[in-house]
Amino acid sequence: MTSDLIGTASAGPASTEVRMPAASAPSRPSRGRLRPAQRRAVLVTWANTAAIGLVALVFTFPFIWMFFSALKPEDEVFGTPSLFGSEVRWQNFTDAWTLVPFGRFILNGFLVSLLGALLSVVVAVLSAYAFSRLRFRFRDRIFLLYVFTLVLPQEVLVVPLFIMMNKLGLVDSYVALIVPFAFTAFGTFLMRQFFLTIPIEYEEAALIDGASRFRTLRSVLLPQLTAPLSVLAVFSFIGYYNSYLWPLIVINSPDLATVPLGLSMFTGEHGTQWSLLMAASTISVLPSLVIVALLQRQLIKGVALGGFGGR
Amino acid sequence: MASITNVGAARRVAAPTGGGKKGQGWVALAYLWPGLTGFVVFIVVPLVGSLVISLFEWPLFGSPTFIGVANYEKLFGDPTFYTVLFNTVVFAFVYTALNLALALGIALWLNTRLRFAGFWRVIFFLPAITPMVANALIWRLLLSQDGLVNSLLGGAGVEGPSWLSDSQFALASVIAMSVWQSFGYNVIVLSAGLGAIPKEILEASRMDGTTAWTRLRHIILPMLSPALFFTMTMTMIGAFQVFVQPQILTQGGPGEATNTFVLYLYRNGFVFDRLGYASALAWMLFLVVMLITALQFAGQRRWVNYDK
């Protein structure tokens, strides 16, 4: 990889970075002695960057407006188009926290999402191992059935799932929130794709040395797959954390509500207090912001390879 | 977990891999049973169950009555069914078209000479992973009668409509919010597709004196067509499941202007206490999504280019 005048600072995956044409940067002169053509190229690059930055700012504006609305007094949320109200009310955040049991919603959200992600990953890894490394009857047919359900709208399943949960007495429980959606074919499909990229010789060596199959899965395969594993875990987590329709159906008591359900409880009952609602929304998007900030490279690789998922 | 370890240990005596024609059925079962059990219990059984339930009058609490295909007969005579079908199809096609056009445009732009491409890509990706309920609430604030959008329009001397409660604009508003929410996802998939196009081909073409438009039309788009097909299919499938946006933004209104398939399904099942009818709707949704997906796959031969 040669370093180039443009593009090295860009944060994206290397494959999509744009390089200066090789012909224009033969000797890499210092900044002061750029030839006119090069200077023009640098200028164009920065103008282009500024333009897309502006588009990105407009795109992000709903979030910015959300945050500033959260700091306004309630009667100034509507009307004058100004970022700041007559005062900056940080206490909106604490008020939002106490008006409804928002801490409880966050706690529920994290608990459900963590356990759900864990279950999804364990199930997906075990299934993907079987589909990619073992031979058995109907393997390809079963896998085809899995793939087929990737296009099945999950909404088709909610009525029977609700009846099932109701019959089992599990309505209004963490189990009902977590278990039914941990078995989607997506995780198995994604992990199988990654398993197939690892040559089987690695495991054969371990197996001949007397390691058990489970041991080779754990100590040979998985250490090479930490990136896709974390992507799958994060996507499952986000899927659970943001899910709305199923919790809306299966949860009745505020004690078990997750974040989106809790947010929707804000509106309605005693009229909507928009500044508090925006404070709560700001809090609810924070975990996602943190996850993206920490894991953006891997997330993007996961989307690019898996393509779908997320929800 | 323990049982799996044991099975693994028992395998120690057997041949390592590819042992004979019989296959490794029992070992496979040891790894497969958690996933397969869950798959059968929570996907296959409910899918079949949904079809069975649709043949009953099934209240939330109380005993179901078998009524044959009466739910389907009722459905085809239900004007709201046609309205939600129409709304959902309009939503799906307009949303998918706008989503792909924007995603392709931004992905191509990010592929030109600019800095921090990865950072901008992440920015566009953000709303796709923040809670959709929160995103929709933000837009409800922005688009309300005296919200920011209308204040800005007012400043420019234009009186904005009530975006969410005027039947002329409600569906368009729901579409706009939905595109904003999710096109960044496709930006990433298409960026990856663009990154996979060998630079040498574009460079050679450039030396032959082609215009940027020619390169886009005859090199980039054909080589990107598998990624475009993939994003189109998945975006369309997702579009037919639209629920949160109309539920939070407009409650399906005004009238039925933004009522969608899944919103109507939810209301029938869990508000109007008609689980059987909701299941009939669910199966119609399933059939429509299957049909549209099959049509897309049938059509791909005409424009998707798989040879490298």
HADDOCK unambig.tbl for C-alpha pairs under 7 A between the chains (distance, minus, plus):
assign (segid A and resid 7 and name CA) (segid B and resid 115 and name CA) 6.06 0.50 0.50
assign (segid A and resid 9 and name CA) (segid B and resid 116 and name CA) 6.71 0.50 0.50
assign (segid A and resid 10 and name CA) (segid B and resid 115 and name CA) 5.59 0.50 0.50
assign (segid A and resid 10 and name CA) (segid B and resid 116 and name CA) 4.04 0.50 0.50
assign (segid A and resid 10 and name CA) (segid B and resid 117 and name CA) 5.85 0.50 0.50
assign (segid A and resid 10 and name CA) (segid B and resid 118 and name CA) 6.17 0.50 0.50
assign (segid A and resid 11 and name CA) (segid B and resid 116 and name CA) 5.68 0.50 0.50
assign (segid A and resid 11 and name CA) (segid B and resid 117 and name CA) 6.69 0.50 0.50
assign (segid A and resid 11 and name CA) (segid B and resid 118 and name CA) 4.63 0.50 0.50
assign (segid A and resid 11 and name CA) (segid B and resid 119 and name CA) 5.96 0.50 0.50
assign (segid A and resid 12 and name CA) (segid B and resid 117 and name CA) 6.06 0.50 0.50
assign (segid A and resid 12 and name CA) (segid B and resid 118 and name CA) 3.52 0.50 0.50
assign (segid A and resid 12 and name CA) (segid B and resid 119 and name CA) 6.85 0.50 0.50
assign (segid A and resid 15 and name CA) (segid B and resid 195 and name CA) 5.30 0.50 0.50
assign (segid A and resid 16 and name CA) (segid B and resid 111 and name CA) 6.76 0.50 0.50
assign (segid A and resid 16 and name CA) (segid B and resid 191 and name CA) 6.84 0.50 0.50
assign (segid A and resid 16 and name CA) (segid B and resid 192 and name CA) 6.84 0.50 0.50
assign (segid A and resid 16 and name CA) (segid B and resid 195 and name CA) 4.33 0.50 0.50
assign (segid A and resid 18 and name CA) (segid B and resid 111 and name CA) 6.35 0.50 0.50
assign (segid A and resid 18 and name CA) (segid B and resid 112 and name CA) 6.50 0.50 0.50
assign (segid A and resid 18 and name CA) (segid B and resid 113 and name CA) 5.90 0.50 0.50
assign (segid A and resid 45 and name CA) (segid B and resid 113 and name CA) 5.28 0.50 0.50
assign (segid A and resid 45 and name CA) (segid B and resid 114 and name CA) 4.76 0.50 0.50
assign (segid A and resid 46 and name CA) (segid B and resid 114 and name CA) 6.43 0.50 0.50
assign (segid A and resid 48 and name CA) (segid B and resid 114 and name CA) 5.73 0.50 0.50
assign (segid A and resid 49 and name CA) (segid B and resid 114 and name CA) 4.90 0.50 0.50
assign (segid A and resid 49 and name CA) (segid B and resid 115 and name CA) 5.74 0.50 0.50
assign (segid A and resid 56 and name CA) (segid B and resid 120 and name CA) 6.77 0.50 0.50
assign (segid A and resid 56 and name CA) (segid B and resid 123 and name CA) 6.77 0.50 0.50
assign (segid A and resid 62 and name CA) (segid B and resid 138 and name CA) 6.49 0.50 0.50
assign (segid A and resid 66 and name CA) (segid B and resid 138 and name CA) 6.12 0.50 0.50
assign (segid A and resid 78 and name CA) (segid B and resid 146 and name CA) 5.91 0.50 0.50
assign (segid A and resid 78 and name CA) (segid B and resid 147 and name CA) 5.46 0.50 0.50
assign (segid A and resid 79 and name CA) (segid B and resid 146 and name CA) 5.78 0.50 0.50
assign (segid A and resid 79 and name CA) (segid B and resid 147 and name CA) 6.41 0.50 0.50
assign (segid A and resid 79 and name CA) (segid B and resid 151 and name CA) 6.42 0.50 0.50
assign (segid A and resid 80 and name CA) (segid B and resid 151 and name CA) 6.69 0.50 0.50
assign (segid A and resid 81 and name CA) (segid B and resid 148 and name CA) 5.82 0.50 0.50
assign (segid A and resid 81 and name CA) (segid B and resid 151 and name CA) 6.03 0.50 0.50
assign (segid A and resid 81 and name CA) (segid B and resid 152 and name CA) 6.73 0.50 0.50
assign (segid A and resid 123 and name CA) (segid B and resid 34 and name CA) 6.19 0.50 0.50
assign (segid A and resid 123 and name CA) (segid B and resid 35 and name CA) 5.27 0.50 0.50
assign (segid A and resid 124 and name CA) (segid B and resid 35 and name CA) 6.96 0.50 0.50
assign (segid A and resid 126 and name CA) (segid B and resid 31 and name CA) 5.09 0.50 0.50
assign (segid A and resid 126 and name CA) (segid B and resid 32 and name CA) 6.37 0.50 0.50
assign (segid A and resid 127 and name CA) (segid B and resid 31 and name CA) 5.95 0.50 0.50
assign (segid A and resid 127 and name CA) (segid B and resid 32 and name CA) 4.90 0.50 0.50
assign (segid A and resid 127 and name CA) (segid B and resid 35 and name CA) 5.97 0.50 0.50
assign (segid A and resid 130 and name CA) (segid B and resid 28 and name CA) 5.32 0.50 0.50
assign (segid A and resid 130 and name CA) (segid B and resid 31 and name CA) 6.00 0.50 0.50
assign (segid A and resid 130 and name CA) (segid B and resid 32 and name CA) 6.29 0.50 0.50
assign (segid A and resid 134 and name CA) (segid B and resid 24 and name CA) 6.14 0.50 0.50
assign (segid A and resid 134 and name CA) (segid B and resid 28 and name CA) 6.19 0.50 0.50
assign (segid A and resid 135 and name CA) (segid B and resid 23 and name CA) 4.90 0.50 0.50
assign (segid A and resid 135 and name CA) (segid B and resid 24 and name CA) 5.39 0.50 0.50
assign (segid A and resid 135 and name CA) (segid B and resid 25 and name CA) 6.94 0.50 0.50
assign (segid A and resid 136 and name CA) (segid B and resid 23 and name CA) 4.91 0.50 0.50
assign (segid A and resid 136 and name CA) (segid B and resid 24 and name CA) 5.31 0.50 0.50
assign (segid A and resid 136 and name CA) (segid B and resid 25 and name CA) 4.60 0.50 0.50
assign (segid A and resid 136 and name CA) (segid B and resid 28 and name CA) 6.78 0.50 0.50
assign (segid A and resid 137 and name CA) (segid B and resid 25 and name CA) 6.77 0.50 0.50
assign (segid A and resid 151 and name CA) (segid B and resid 237 and name CA) 6.77 0.50 0.50
assign (segid A and resid 152 and name CA) (segid B and resid 286 and name CA) 6.87 0.50 0.50
assign (segid A and resid 153 and name CA) (segid B and resid 241 and name CA) 6.64 0.50 0.50
assign (segid A and resid 153 and name CA) (segid B and resid 286 and name CA) 6.73 0.50 0.50
assign (segid A and resid 155 and name CA) (segid B and resid 262 and name CA) 6.97 0.50 0.50
assign (segid A and resid 156 and name CA) (segid B and resid 47 and name CA) 6.99 0.50 0.50
assign (segid A and resid 156 and name CA) (segid B and resid 282 and name CA) 4.71 0.50 0.50
assign (segid A and resid 156 and name CA) (segid B and resid 283 and name CA) 6.67 0.50 0.50
assign (segid A and resid 156 and name CA) (segid B and resid 286 and name CA) 6.79 0.50 0.50
assign (segid A and resid 157 and name CA) (segid B and resid 46 and name CA) 5.47 0.50 0.50
assign (segid A and resid 157 and name CA) (segid B and resid 47 and name CA) 5.93 0.50 0.50
assign (segid A and resid 157 and name CA) (segid B and resid 50 and name CA) 6.77 0.50 0.50
assign (segid A and resid 159 and name CA) (segid B and resid 50 and name CA) 6.95 0.50 0.50
assign (segid A and resid 159 and name CA) (segid B and resid 275 and name CA) 6.52 0.50 0.50
assign (segid A and resid 159 and name CA) (segid B and resid 279 and name CA) 6.58 0.50 0.50
assign (segid A and resid 160 and name CA) (segid B and resid 46 and name CA) 5.17 0.50 0.50
assign (segid A and resid 160 and name CA) (segid B and resid 49 and name CA) 5.95 0.50 0.50
assign (segid A and resid 160 and name CA) (segid B and resid 50 and name CA) 5.71 0.50 0.50
assign (segid A and resid 161 and name CA) (segid B and resid 46 and name CA) 6.23 0.50 0.50
assign (segid A and resid 180 and name CA) (segid B and resid 42 and name CA) 5.61 0.50 0.50
assign (segid A and resid 183 and name CA) (segid B and resid 35 and name CA) 6.18 0.50 0.50
assign (segid A and resid 183 and name CA) (segid B and resid 38 and name CA) 5.57 0.50 0.50
assign (segid A and resid 183 and name CA) (segid B and resid 39 and name CA) 5.59 0.50 0.50
assign (segid A and resid 204 and name CA) (segid B and resid 16 and name CA) 6.63 0.50 0.50
assign (segid A and resid 207 and name CA) (segid B and resid 16 and name CA) 5.58 0.50 0.50
assign (segid A and resid 208 and name CA) (segid B and resid 16 and name CA) 6.35 0.50 0.50
assign (segid A and resid 210 and name CA) (segid B and resid 12 and name CA) 6.31 0.50 0.50
assign (segid A and resid 212 and name CA) (segid B and resid 8 and name CA) 5.06 0.50 0.50
assign (segid A and resid 212 and name CA) (segid B and resid 9 and name CA) 5.20 0.50 0.50
assign (segid A and resid 212 and name CA) (segid B and resid 11 and name CA) 6.62 0.50 0.50
assign (segid A and resid 212 and name CA) (segid B and resid 12 and name CA) 5.68 0.50 0.50
assign (segid A and resid 213 and name CA) (segid B and resid 8 and name CA) 5.08 0.50 0.50
assign (segid A and resid 214 and name CA) (segid B and resid 5 and name CA) 6.05 0.50 0.50
assign (segid A and resid 214 and name CA) (segid B and resid 8 and name CA) 5.33 0.50 0.50
assign (segid A and resid 238 and name CA) (segid B and resid 129 and name CA) 6.66 0.50 0.50
assign (segid A and resid 242 and name CA) (segid B and resid 131 and name CA) 4.58 0.50 0.50
assign (segid A and resid 242 and name CA) (segid B and resid 132 and name CA) 6.69 0.50 0.50
assign (segid A and resid 260 and name CA) (segid B and resid 131 and name CA) 6.59 0.50 0.50
assign (segid A and resid 260 and name CA) (segid B and resid 133 and name CA) 5.63 0.50 0.50
assign (segid A and resid 281 and name CA) (segid B and resid 134 and name CA) 5.23 0.50 0.50
assign (segid A and resid 285 and name CA) (segid B and resid 130 and name CA) 5.26 0.50 0.50
assign (segid A and resid 285 and name CA) (segid B and resid 131 and name CA) 6.43 0.50 0.50
assign (segid A and resid 288 and name CA) (segid B and resid 129 and name CA) 6.30 0.50 0.50
assign (segid A and resid 288 and name CA) (segid B and resid 130 and name CA) 5.53 0.50 0.50
assign (segid A and resid 296 and name CA) (segid B and resid 122 and name CA) 6.93 0.50 0.50
assign (segid A and resid 300 and name CA) (segid B and resid 188 and name CA) 6.59 0.50 0.50
assign (segid A and resid 303 and name CA) (segid B and resid 188 and name CA) 6.79 0.50 0.50
assign (segid A and resid 303 and name CA) (segid B and resid 189 and name CA) 6.44 0.50 0.50
assign (segid A and resid 304 and name CA) (segid B and resid 188 and name CA) 6.09 0.50 0.50
assign (segid A and resid 304 and name CA) (segid B and resid 189 and name CA) 4.67 0.50 0.50
assign (segid A and resid 304 and name CA) (segid B and resid 192 and name CA) 5.73 0.50 0.50
assign (segid A and resid 307 and name CA) (segid B and resid 189 and name CA) 6.10 0.50 0.50
